[in-house]
């Protein structure tokens, strides 16, 4: 019997890491955009 739980955990873990990485990247880019917007509007 194949190790389905291990595969499932790895799959879920990579999905979770992707979600965290994506949200972190989105936060970083939106913060940069906000900072440059504030600099431009000053």
Secondary structure by P-SEA (a helix, b strand, c coil): ccaaaaaaaaaaaaaaaaaaaaaaaaaaaaaaaaaaaaaaac
